[in-house]
Amino acid sequence: MRNHVYFFDTTLRDGEQSPGATMNLQEKLALARQMEKLGVDVIEAGFPASSPGDFEAVKAIAAQVRGLQVAGLARCLEKDIDHCWEAVKVGENPRIHIFLSTSPLHMEYKLRNSPEDVIKMIGDGVRRCVSYTGNVEFSAEDASRSDRDFLCRVAETAIKAGARVINLPDTVGYAQPEEFAALVRYVIENTPQSDKAIFSVHCHDDLGLGVANTLAALRIGARQAEVTLNGIGERAGNASLEEVAMALSVRRDYFGLTHSIVTEQLYPSCRMLSMTIGRPIPGHKAIVGENAFAHESGVHQDGMLKNRETYEIMTPQSVGRAGSSLVIGKHSGRNAVRSRFEGMGFKLDETELNVLFEAVKKLADRKKTLHDDDLMALVHEEIYRMPDRYRLRHVSVQSSDGGGVPPTAAVIMDVDGQEKRGAGFGAGPVDALFNVIADLVGRETELEQYSINAITGGTDALGEVTVRLNAGACTATGRGAHPDILVASARAYVNALNSLAKLETEKHEKNC
């Protein structure tokens, strides 16, 4: 399969390192199952040595997701490698992915090691990995700023030690497409026994060139693309899975490459990630943005009416954008609801189905039409939330036009199993709500972010609110969805408080 490109998805590892994109175990498992449906070849499920939570998440994904390879990341250290293997070994075809810096800058200031020391560490690290599995990947961190000939030595050392995938990352998004392609070509052509390994690229988007650099490298011989859904990741993010996949599909005449991505699952996958981390997909985002298949210009509309191909190089259906309207409402039966959610990639047990069935009925009483995005919001609101220390029961808000009475909020909620009631004022209705909730739970936090997104169109749209709170050493993001934006705001705030409580508990247990 010389012309086949393998997709290595690192949404759950590099993507989760993006500020505000932290996911709990249930959310990671749901995304991993969706990636299985999407057709990715490898999931990098996390960095097992980084935390007990990451270890458990990688282990659970390796145990439960089938039909693809599950990888764990490790530094070129014995304890990291051993820890990684313990997490991934239950998988069908587990992969250990180790990395070490190879640029002069990183070796001098980050590693404080000589080039010869680095070569020895690579050989020793890969051999330790191979003692566990033949499925080993080595990454030369900051490859785009490394010496070409030294990279060839690095790749040769790793291949001789048993690595079967060599990754050349543009770790800081520094390279230009022609320059990066030339570097990858040089290493492939000048590394002894390079034919024994698949060469991979992992490109960051600091200069907006992550996808361009990835495609340039694939065209000259790299055969694995390391990508993330929606391009999330460190700093400006990574190369977007959906953009790379569709570029290869739409321009197969140019690239001559194949892949196993089920493109009809691209939009559902990206939307699912968006709902999970509470970050709306920008309207202008390529492939999956709201405007990707929208035409407002009269000239464009005229062309579309005459022949769709005048202004569309792919169909909405090819990326999973078709059929947003659903025949799901208050008269729908349980089996119809189950079937629709399963069609969207969610595998529900009876308890989860019962919860969602009731939630669908309640939402259908408020909305005339339920869309896919409404149902996705229900899944994340009702199923994938972490267990609540604080639970919202009732919210009532009275606003004003700036007259004598300031905006007032009344809240009933459970705090550590005890019902609490309170009321108070604020500069606005949301401020009043947050003030009362903070008083009821007995803690002060700093509100770093408050954003609202209408999930679907219409005046009865389901509103999605994202809140980020800071409490000293911990920062947590909360999400809430509801047709009433004030209720959604309260839910998001309480969700963030629950996340903070969980983070603080984990931190305390770790210190103990």
RAKA-V770396 format. One record per backbone hydrogen bond with DSSP energy under -1.0 kcal/mol. CO is the residue of the C=O (numbers start at 1). NH is the residue of the N-H. Records with the same first field share a line. If there is no record, write none. Layout:
# RAKA-V770396
CO->NH ; NH
This chain:
# RAKA-V770396
1->4
3->258
6->225
7->41 ; 42
8->227
9->44
10->15
15->18
18->21
24->28
25->29
26->30
27->31
28->32
29->33
30->34
31->35
32->36
33->37
34->38
35->39 ; 40
38->262
41->69
42->9
43->45 ; 71
46->73
47->50
51->55
52->56
53->57
54->58
55->59
56->60
57->61
58->62
59->63
60->64
61->65
69->43
70->95
71->45
72->97
74->99
75->77
77->81
78->82
79->83
80->84
81->85
82->86
83->87
84->88
85->89
88->91
95->72
96->137
97->74
98->139
100->141
103->107
104->108
105->109
106->110 ; 111
107->113
114->118
115->119
116->120
117->121
118->122
119->123
120->124
121->125
122->126
123->127
124->128
125->129
126->130
127->131
129->132 ; 133
134->136
135->96
136->164 ; 165
137->98
138->167
139->100 ; 141
140->143
141->102
142->145
143->146
147->151
148->152
149->153
150->154
151->155
152->156
153->157
154->158
155->159
156->160
157->161
158->163
164->198
165->138
166->200
167->140
169->144
170->173 ; 204
176->180
177->181
178->182
179->183
180->184
181->185
182->186
183->187
184->188
185->189
186->190
191->194
193->196
194->197
198->166
199->223 ; 224
200->168
201->226
202->170
203->239
205->208
209->213
210->214
211->215
212->216
213->217
214->218
215->219
217->222
223->6
224->201
225->8
227->10
228->231 ; 241
229->232
231->238
234->237
237->205
239->228
240->244
241->245
242->246
243->247
244->248
245->249
246->250
247->251
249->252
251->254 ; 255
252->256
258->5
261->263
262->265
263->266
265->269
266->270
267->271
268->272
269->273
270->274
271->275
272->276
273->277
274->278 ; 279
282->285
283->291
285->289
286->288
289->292
291->294
297->301
298->302
299->303
300->304
301->305
302->306
303->307
307->310
308->311 ; 312
316->319 ; 321
317->320
319->267
324->372
326->328
329->332
333->337
334->338
335->339
336->340
337->341
338->342
339->343
341->346
342->345
349->353
350->354
351->355
352->356
353->357
354->358
355->359
356->360
357->361
358->362
359->363
360->364
361->365
363->366 ; 367
370->326
371->375
372->376
373->377
374->378
375->379
376->380
377->381
378->382
379->383 ; 384
389->416
391->414
394->412
396->410
398->408
407->426
408->398
409->424
410->396
411->422
412->393 ; 394
413->420
414->391
415->418
418->415
420->413
422->411
424->409
428->432
429->433
430->434
431->435
432->436
433->437
434->438
435->439
436->440
437->441
438->442 ; 443
446->470
449->468
451->466
453->464
458->461
462->455
463->482
464->453
465->480
466->451
467->478
468->448 ; 449
469->476
470->446
474->471
476->469
478->467
480->465
482->463
484->488
485->489
486->490
487->491
488->492
489->493
490->494
491->495
492->496
493->497
494->498
495->499
496->500
497->501
498->502
499->503
500->504
501->505
502->506
503->507
504->508
505->509
506->510
507->511
508->512
